[in-house]
Amino acid sequence: MSSLVPIEFQAFDMDAMALAEGRVVIILTSEGKMSPAVRRANRLTRGAVARLVESERFAKVKSGNVISLAWPAGMAAEALDILILPRRPDHDEARKAGAALAKLAGGKPMLVMAGNQVRADELALGIALRSYDFVAHKTKESDAAATITISHQKADEVAADFAPKYAVADGVRMTRDLTNEPANVLTTTEFADRLAEMQELGLEVEVLEEDKLAELGMRTLLSVGQGSVSPSKVVVMQWNGGDKDDAPLALVGKGVVFDTGGISLKPAGGMEDMTMDMGGAGVVAGTMRALAKRKAKANVVGLVGLVENMPSGNATRPGDVVTSMKGDTVEIINTDAEGRLVLCDVMWYTQERFKPVGMIDLATLTGAVIIGLGHENAGVFSNNDTFCDAFLKSAKAEDEGAWRLPLGEAYDKQLKSRIADMKNVGGRPAGSITAAQFLQRFVKEETPWIHLDIAGVASVSSETSYAPKGATGWGVRALNRLVQDNFE
């Protein structure tokens, strides 16, 4: 697996600029006002910074941009990076500026002369998030990322503010690693083993095997994985950081480690991307890691259903009828609509066992949500306005796109079955909504519930503000913020 870039904080020392190797960063406002560190860099480079400020180019530079001077005279560094940033940037500005620096670092040491810069902890978070690279299966040995050093006048305070953010960044890293892994590596067993390792962080982790799932009556979940040689599993992770008697918040993730579509086989083109169909479970895992590492003062339980959807002589057929743990029967029209079959049993088990104060499920559930929202927003569905608004506020605060879509009884008509209580698909119209309507049938009336369809945001084909191409880790920061602001 990958590791986070090391980030250290040290007392502000302008003398370090001359001898620092790799890259040195100074921060300049768009007005060109020079801080002590900028003035020192200007003297070291014999006026190069002042000439830049006086140039026509500088007048066109926007906040968050970086201008690099290669092999600056008077310095040992191979580059002097001039970051344009207000004295008091907002959170997004600071993080995106850090991400811009991370792209330049290229594994080399970097000294950031932050002085008394406000939100230096957010700047560091941007560096941590964007420094990610998944190279686990490349034979060329990669160099370990060099340390990023942030020199600040209040280094100890900034380091303390950054510590919980670094824990969240590590949760994002785990989610990305899991989502990027190929299916021959991240089998259901390997996935469960990686989650069990988090017991070292203080999480309570249980792995429910197929015999236990059968005993519990999770027949819809088991029907998805019965065509694969990989055993289906449910992993339960508990973080008990709040009051003993407080009901937990529940997170439930779809963990289809590979999705061929089953007997309803997907087209060959693009099927290799279905290694990311466990993205929902990946977000749950990363969030639980973040909460444990920062010692969140809340009770949160994370459950993931781990299966592989394969065609074989033992696979579920279109037209089969399966009874869920709840007791409702489902006519399986399309075996490629398998995620909801996994989730419905795990969601029912979650409510029966934990009686959560609220439940959020996450899944790369439908291609329809990509048609509707593209790769900018996850689809959000909920039965509770207060709960949903709290999540949307958290997602906005963390710059993770989320857009609420409707639910309604009229959509239920599309799920009517001639021979069972319901079908598992409702046809092409409103495909994301009918999928959510299916899941809502397994939500108890007293349970506040949110369904997040993350098919468009879990893994993308081009880089984002905070991630390279591939897995984004979307959702870990928003869910962590939801817990922090509403359950601690």
C-alpha positions as CSV (number, residue, x, y, z in Angstrom):
1,M,0.0,0.0,0.0
2,S,1.0,3.6,-0.4
3,S,2.1,5.9,2.4
4,L,1.4,9.6,3.2
5,V,4.1,12.1,2.4
6,P,5.9,13.0,5.7
7,I,5.1,16.5,6.8
8,E,7.0,18.3,9.6
9,F,6.6,21.7,11.2
10,Q,9.6,23.7,12.5
11,A,10.2,27.0,14.1
12,F,10.4,29.8,11.5
13,D,14.1,30.2,10.5
14,M,14.9,32.4,7.5
15,D,18.5,31.3,7.5
16,A,17.4,27.8,6.4
17,M,16.4,29.1,3.0
18,A,19.9,29.5,1.6
19,L,21.0,26.0,2.4
20,A,17.8,24.0,1.9
21,E,17.9,21.4,-0.9
22,G,15.1,20.4,-3.3
23,R,12.5,23.2,-3.5
24,V,11.9,26.3,-1.3
25,V,8.5,27.9,-1.2
26,I,7.8,31.5,-0.3
27,I,4.3,33.0,-0.1
28,L,3.5,36.3,-1.7
29,T,0.1,38.1,-1.8
30,S,-1.3,39.1,-5.1
31,E,-0.6,42.8,-4.2
32,G,3.1,41.9,-4.1
33,K,3.6,42.9,-0.5
34,M,6.8,41.3,0.7
35,S,7.0,39.4,4.0
36,P,10.4,39.0,5.8
37,A,10.8,35.6,4.1
38,V,10.1,37.0,0.7
39,R,12.5,39.9,1.3
40,R,15.2,37.4,2.3
41,A,14.6,35.3,-0.8
42,N,14.8,38.5,-2.9
43,R,18.2,39.4,-1.5
44,L,19.5,35.8,-1.9
45,T,18.4,35.8,-5.6
46,R,19.8,39.3,-6.2
47,G,16.4,41.0,-6.8
48,A,14.8,38.3,-8.9
49,V,11.6,38.3,-6.8
50,A,11.3,42.1,-7.0
51,R,11.7,41.9,-10.8
52,L,8.9,39.3,-11.0
53,V,6.6,41.5,-8.9
54,E,7.2,44.5,-11.1
55,S,6.6,42.5,-14.3
56,E,3.5,42.4,-16.5
57,R,3.2,38.6,-15.8
58,F,2.7,39.1,-12.1
59,A,-0.3,41.3,-12.7
60,K,-2.1,38.4,-14.4
61,V,-1.3,35.8,-11.7
62,K,-4.3,34.4,-9.8
63,S,-4.5,33.3,-6.2
64,G,-3.2,29.7,-5.8
65,N,-0.9,29.9,-8.7
66,V,2.8,29.1,-8.3
67,I,5.7,30.7,-10.3
68,S,8.9,28.8,-10.2
69,L,12.4,30.1,-10.6
70,A,14.8,27.3,-11.5
71,W,18.2,27.0,-9.9
72,P,18.0,30.4,-8.2
73,A,21.3,32.2,-7.7
74,G,22.4,32.4,-4.1
75,M,20.4,29.3,-3.0
76,A,21.3,25.6,-2.8
77,A,17.7,24.7,-3.9
78,E,17.0,23.6,-7.4
79,A,13.9,25.8,-7.5
80,L,12.3,28.7,-5.7
81,D,8.5,28.4,-5.8
82,I,6.6,31.6,-5.3
83,L,3.1,30.8,-4.2
84,I,0.5,33.5,-4.6
85,L,-1.9,33.4,-1.7
86,P,-3.8,36.0,0.5
87,R,-2.7,36.5,4.0
88,R,-6.0,35.1,5.2
89,P,-7.2,32.6,2.6
90,D,-10.3,30.5,3.0
91,H,-10.1,26.8,3.6
92,D,-10.5,25.9,-0.1
93,E,-7.9,28.4,-1.2
94,A,-5.3,27.2,1.3
95,R,-5.9,23.5,0.5
96,K,-5.8,24.0,-3.3
97,A,-2.6,26.0,-2.9
98,G,-1.1,23.1,-1.0
99,A,-2.2,20.7,-3.7
100,A,-0.5,22.9,-6.3
101,L,2.7,22.7,-4.3
102,A,2.4,18.9,-4.0
103,K,2.3,18.5,-7.8
104,L,5.6,20.5,-8.0
105,A,7.4,18.6,-5.2
106,G,7.8,15.4,-7.3
107,G,9.2,13.5,-4.3
108,K,11.9,16.0,-3.6
109,P,12.3,17.7,-0.2
110,M,10.4,21.0,0.0
111,L,10.8,23.8,2.6
112,V,7.7,26.0,2.8
113,M,8.4,29.4,4.4
114,A,5.0,30.0,5.9
115,G,5.9,32.7,8.4
116,N,2.7,33.7,10.1
117,Q,0.5,32.5,7.3
118,V,-3.1,31.8,8.4
119,R,-4.4,28.3,7.7
120,A,-1.0,26.7,7.2
121,D,-2.6,23.5,8.5
122,E,-5.1,23.5,5.6
123,L,-2.2,24.2,3.2
124,A,-0.5,21.1,4.6
125,L,-3.6,19.1,4.2
126,G,-3.7,20.0,0.5
127,I,-0.1,18.8,0.2
128,A,-0.9,15.5,1.9
129,L,-4.0,14.8,-0.2
130,R,-2.4,15.7,-3.6
131,S,0.9,13.9,-2.9
132,Y,-0.8,10.5,-3.3
133,D,0.6,8.1,-5.9
134,F,-0.4,4.4,-6.4
135,V,2.7,2.6,-7.5
136,A,2.2,-0.7,-5.7
137,H,2.3,-2.8,-8.8
138,K,5.1,-1.0,-10.8
139,T,8.3,-3.0,-11.0
140,K,10.5,0.1,-11.1
141,E,11.3,0.9,-7.5
142,S,10.0,4.3,-6.6
143,D,11.9,6.6,-4.2
144,A,10.3,7.3,-0.9
145,A,8.7,10.7,-0.7
146,A,11.0,13.3,0.8
147,T,9.8,15.3,3.8
148,I,7.8,18.4,3.4
149,T,8.9,20.9,6.0
150,I,6.7,23.9,6.9
151,S,8.5,26.7,8.7
152,H,6.0,28.7,10.8
153,Q,6.2,31.3,13.6
154,K,3.7,29.2,15.6
155,A,4.9,25.8,14.5
156,D,3.7,23.9,17.5
157,E,0.1,25.3,17.3
158,V,-0.1,24.6,13.5
159,A,1.2,21.0,14.0
160,A,-1.4,20.4,16.7
161,D,-4.2,21.8,14.4
162,F,-2.9,19.6,11.5
163,A,-2.7,16.3,13.4
164,P,-6.4,15.4,13.1
165,K,-6.4,16.5,9.4
166,Y,-3.4,14.3,8.7
167,A,-5.5,11.4,10.2
168,V,-8.3,12.2,7.8
169,A,-5.8,12.3,4.9
170,D,-4.6,8.8,5.9
171,G,-8.2,7.6,5.7
172,V,-8.5,9.1,2.2
173,R,-5.2,7.3,1.3
174,M,-6.6,4.0,2.5
175,T,-9.8,4.5,0.5
176,R,-7.8,5.3,-2.6
177,D,-5.5,2.3,-2.2
178,L,-8.5,-0.1,-1.8
179,T,-10.3,1.4,-4.8
180,N,-7.2,1.3,-7.0
181,E,-6.3,-2.3,-6.2
182,P,-6.9,-4.9,-9.0
183,A,-9.4,-7.6,-8.2
184,N,-6.8,-10.4,-8.2
185,V,-5.1,-8.7,-5.3
186,L,-8.1,-7.3,-3.4
187,T,-10.1,-10.4,-3.1
188,T,-12.9,-10.5,-0.5
189,T,-10.5,-12.3,1.8
190,E,-7.7,-9.7,1.3
191,F,-10.2,-6.9,1.8
192,A,-11.4,-8.4,5.1
193,D,-7.9,-9.0,6.3
194,R,-6.9,-5.3,5.7
195,L,-9.9,-4.2,7.7
196,A,-9.1,-6.6,10.5
197,E,-5.6,-5.0,10.7
198,M,-7.3,-1.8,11.9
199,Q,-7.9,-3.4,15.3
200,E,-4.4,-2.0,16.0
201,L,-6.0,1.5,15.9
202,G,-8.6,0.6,18.5
203,L,-11.4,-0.5,16.2
204,E,-13.4,-3.6,17.1
205,V,-13.6,-5.6,13.9
206,E,-15.6,-8.8,13.2
207,V,-15.7,-10.8,10.0
208,L,-18.9,-12.6,9.3
209,E,-18.4,-15.6,7.1
210,E,-20.8,-17.3,4.7
211,D,-22.2,-19.8,7.2
212,K,-23.0,-16.9,9.6
213,L,-24.6,-14.9,6.8
214,A,-26.8,-17.9,5.8
215,E,-27.8,-18.3,9.4
216,L,-28.8,-14.6,9.6
217,G,-30.8,-15.0,6.4
218,M,-28.7,-12.7,4.2
219,R,-29.8,-14.5,1.1
220,T,-29.9,-11.5,-1.3
221,L,-26.3,-10.7,-0.5
222,L,-25.2,-14.4,-0.8
223,S,-27.0,-14.6,-4.2
224,V,-24.6,-12.0,-5.6
225,G,-21.5,-13.9,-4.7
226,Q,-22.6,-17.5,-5.2
227,G,-21.1,-17.6,-8.8
228,S,-17.6,-16.8,-7.5
229,V,-14.9,-18.9,-5.8
230,S,-14.3,-15.9,-3.5
231,P,-16.3,-16.3,-0.3
232,S,-18.8,-13.5,0.5
233,K,-18.3,-11.7,3.8
234,V,-19.6,-8.9,5.9
235,V,-17.1,-7.0,8.0
236,V,-18.3,-5.0,11.0
237,M,-16.1,-2.2,12.4
238,Q,-17.0,-0.4,15.6
239,W,-15.5,2.8,17.0
240,N,-16.7,3.5,20.5
241,G,-15.3,7.0,21.2
242,G,-18.5,8.5,22.6
243,D,-20.7,7.9,25.6
244,K,-21.4,4.2,26.3
245,D,-25.1,4.5,26.0
246,D,-25.2,6.6,22.8
247,A,-26.6,4.9,19.7
248,P,-24.0,4.9,16.9
249,L,-24.1,6.5,13.5
250,A,-24.0,3.7,11.0
251,L,-22.1,3.7,7.7
252,V,-22.8,0.8,5.2
253,G,-20.7,0.2,2.1
254,K,-21.1,-1.8,-1.1
255,G,-18.0,-3.9,-1.5
256,V,-18.2,-5.7,-4.9
257,V,-14.5,-6.4,-5.4
258,F,-15.2,-7.1,-9.1
259,D,-18.4,-6.9,-11.1
260,T,-18.7,-8.7,-14.3
261,G,-22.5,-8.2,-14.2
262,G,-22.9,-11.9,-13.5
263,I,-25.2,-13.8,-16.0
264,S,-26.3,-10.3,-17.2
265,L,-22.8,-9.9,-18.5
266,K,-21.4,-6.4,-19.0
267,P,-19.8,-5.5,-22.3
268,A,-16.1,-6.2,-22.5
269,G,-15.1,-2.6,-23.2
270,G,-14.4,-0.8,-19.9
271,M,-15.1,-3.9,-17.7
272,E,-11.6,-3.5,-16.3
273,D,-12.8,-0.4,-14.4
274,M,-15.1,-2.6,-12.3
275,T,-12.3,-3.1,-9.8
276,M,-13.7,0.1,-8.3
277,D,-17.1,-1.3,-7.6
278,M,-16.2,-1.7,-4.0
279,G,-15.8,2.1,-3.7
280,G,-18.5,2.4,-1.2
281,A,-16.9,-0.1,1.1
282,G,-13.6,1.7,0.6
283,V,-15.1,5.0,1.8
284,V,-16.5,3.3,4.9
285,A,-13.2,1.7,5.6
286,G,-11.2,5.0,5.1
287,T,-13.7,6.9,7.3
288,M,-13.4,4.4,10.1
289,R,-9.7,4.6,9.9
290,A,-9.8,8.4,10.1
291,L,-12.1,8.4,13.1
292,A,-9.9,5.9,14.9
293,K,-6.7,7.7,14.2
294,R,-7.9,11.1,15.3
295,K,-9.7,9.5,18.4
296,A,-13.1,10.9,17.5
297,K,-15.4,11.4,20.5
298,A,-18.4,9.6,18.9
299,N,-19.8,6.1,18.4
300,V,-19.7,5.1,14.8
301,V,-20.2,1.6,13.3
302,G,-19.1,0.7,9.7
303,L,-20.4,-2.3,7.9
304,V,-19.3,-3.5,4.5
305,G,-20.7,-6.4,2.3
306,L,-17.8,-8.0,0.4
307,V,-18.7,-10.1,-2.6
308,E,-17.6,-10.8,-6.2
309,N,-20.2,-10.9,-9.0
310,M,-19.1,-13.6,-11.4
311,P,-20.9,-15.8,-14.0
312,S,-20.7,-19.5,-13.5
313,G,-22.8,-22.7,-13.3
314,N,-23.6,-21.7,-9.8
315,A,-24.4,-18.0,-10.5
316,T,-27.8,-16.4,-9.8
317,R,-29.9,-16.3,-13.0
318,P,-32.2,-13.6,-14.2
319,G,-35.7,-14.6,-13.1
320,D,-34.6,-16.1,-9.8
321,V,-36.5,-15.1,-6.7
322,V,-34.6,-14.6,-3.5
323,T,-35.8,-13.9,0.1
324,S,-34.0,-11.0,1.9
325,M,-33.0,-11.0,5.5
326,K,-36.0,-8.7,6.1
327,G,-38.3,-11.4,4.7
328,D,-39.3,-9.6,1.5
329,T,-38.9,-11.5,-1.8
330,V,-37.0,-10.1,-4.7
331,E,-37.3,-11.1,-8.4
332,I,-33.9,-10.7,-9.8
333,I,-34.4,-9.3,-13.3
334,N,-30.9,-8.2,-13.9
335,T,-27.9,-9.7,-12.1
336,D,-25.9,-6.6,-12.9
337,A,-28.1,-4.6,-10.5
338,E,-26.3,-6.5,-7.7
339,G,-25.2,-3.7,-5.3
340,R,-28.7,-3.1,-4.0
341,L,-29.0,-6.8,-3.2
342,V,-25.8,-6.6,-1.1
343,L,-26.8,-3.4,0.6
344,C,-30.4,-4.3,1.5
345,D,-29.3,-7.2,3.7
346,V,-26.5,-5.3,5.4
347,M,-28.7,-2.3,6.0
348,W,-31.4,-4.5,7.6
349,Y,-28.8,-6.3,9.8
350,T,-27.3,-2.9,10.8
351,Q,-30.7,-1.6,12.1
352,E,-31.6,-4.9,13.8
353,R,-28.3,-5.1,15.7
354,F,-27.2,-1.5,16.3
355,K,-30.4,0.6,16.2
356,P,-28.4,3.5,14.9
357,V,-29.2,7.2,15.4
358,G,-28.8,7.5,11.6
359,M,-27.6,5.3,8.7
360,I,-25.7,6.3,5.6
361,D,-25.1,3.8,2.8
362,L,-22.5,4.4,0.0
363,A,-22.3,2.6,-3.3
364,T,-21.1,2.8,-6.8
365,L,-24.6,1.9,-7.6
366,T,-25.8,3.1,-11.0
367,G,-24.4,4.4,-14.3
368,A,-27.6,6.5,-14.4
369,V,-26.2,8.9,-11.8
370,I,-23.2,9.6,-14.0
371,I,-25.5,10.5,-16.8
372,G,-27.4,12.8,-14.5
373,L,-24.6,14.4,-12.5
374,G,-21.4,13.6,-14.3
375,H,-18.2,13.3,-12.2
376,E,-18.7,16.4,-10.2
377,N,-21.4,15.3,-7.7
378,A,-22.5,12.2,-5.9
379,G,-26.3,11.5,-5.9
380,V,-27.9,12.1,-2.5
381,F,-31.2,10.5,-1.4
382,S,-32.8,10.7,2.0
383,N,-35.9,10.2,4.1
384,N,-34.9,12.9,6.6
385,D,-34.4,16.6,5.7
386,T,-32.5,17.5,8.8
387,F,-30.0,14.6,8.5
388,C,-29.6,15.2,4.8
389,D,-29.0,18.9,5.2
390,A,-26.3,18.2,7.8
391,F,-24.5,15.9,5.3
392,L,-24.8,18.4,2.4
393,K,-23.4,21.1,4.6
394,S,-20.5,18.9,5.6
395,A,-19.8,17.9,1.9
396,K,-19.8,21.6,0.9
397,A,-17.4,22.5,3.7
398,E,-15.0,19.8,2.4
399,D,-15.4,20.7,-1.3
400,E,-16.9,17.3,-2.1
401,G,-19.6,17.6,-4.6
402,A,-23.0,16.2,-3.6
403,W,-26.5,16.9,-5.0
404,R,-29.8,15.8,-3.6
405,L,-32.2,13.9,-5.9
406,P,-35.9,13.1,-5.2
407,L,-37.6,10.0,-3.8
408,G,-41.4,9.4,-4.2
409,E,-44.0,6.7,-4.2
410,A,-44.7,7.1,-7.9
411,Y,-41.2,5.6,-8.6
412,D,-42.1,2.5,-6.6
413,K,-44.5,1.4,-9.4
414,Q,-41.5,0.6,-11.6
415,L,-40.4,-2.0,-9.0
416,K,-43.6,-4.1,-9.1
417,S,-43.1,-7.8,-9.8
418,R,-45.6,-10.3,-11.0
419,I,-44.3,-13.1,-8.9
420,A,-42.5,-11.5,-5.9
421,D,-42.7,-8.6,-3.6
422,M,-40.5,-6.5,-5.9
423,K,-38.1,-6.5,-8.8
424,N,-34.5,-5.5,-8.4
425,V,-34.6,-3.0,-11.3
426,G,-37.2,-0.5,-12.5
427,G,-36.2,0.0,-16.1
428,R,-34.2,2.8,-17.7
429,P,-36.2,5.8,-16.6
430,A,-34.9,7.4,-13.3
431,G,-32.6,4.5,-12.8
432,S,-30.7,6.1,-9.8
433,I,-34.0,7.0,-8.1
434,T,-35.6,3.5,-8.5
435,A,-32.4,2.0,-7.1
436,A,-32.8,4.3,-4.1
437,Q,-36.5,3.5,-3.8
438,F,-35.5,-0.2,-3.7
439,L,-33.1,0.4,-0.8
440,Q,-35.6,2.6,1.1
441,R,-37.9,-0.5,1.4
442,F,-35.2,-1.9,3.8
443,V,-35.0,1.3,6.0
444,K,-37.1,1.2,9.1
445,E,-39.5,4.1,9.5
446,E,-37.7,5.4,12.6
447,T,-34.2,5.4,11.0
448,P,-32.9,8.6,9.5
449,W,-31.2,7.5,6.3
450,I,-29.1,8.8,3.5
451,H,-28.1,6.9,0.3
452,L,-25.1,8.1,-1.5
453,D,-24.6,6.9,-5.1
454,I,-20.9,7.6,-5.7
455,A,-20.6,5.9,-9.1
456,G,-19.5,9.2,-10.7
457,V,-17.1,10.4,-8.1
458,A,-15.3,7.3,-6.6
459,S,-12.8,7.0,-9.5
460,V,-12.3,9.3,-12.4
461,S,-10.3,9.4,-15.6
462,S,-8.6,12.7,-15.1
463,E,-7.0,14.4,-12.1
464,T,-9.0,16.4,-9.6
465,S,-8.0,19.3,-7.4
466,Y,-6.8,16.9,-4.7
467,A,-6.1,13.6,-6.4
468,P,-4.4,12.2,-9.5
469,K,-6.3,10.1,-12.1
470,G,-8.0,7.1,-10.5
471,A,-9.5,6.7,-7.1
472,T,-10.4,10.0,-5.4
473,G,-11.3,9.0,-1.9
474,W,-14.5,11.0,-2.2
475,G,-16.6,11.0,0.9
476,V,-14.1,10.4,3.7
477,R,-13.6,14.1,4.4
478,A,-17.4,14.8,4.2
479,L,-18.3,12.0,6.5
480,N,-15.6,12.8,9.0
481,R,-16.9,16.4,9.0
482,L,-20.4,15.2,9.5
483,V,-19.3,13.2,12.6
484,Q,-17.2,16.1,13.9
485,D,-19.9,18.7,13.6
486,N,-23.0,16.7,14.6
487,F,-22.0,13.6,16.7
488,E,-19.1,14.7,18.8
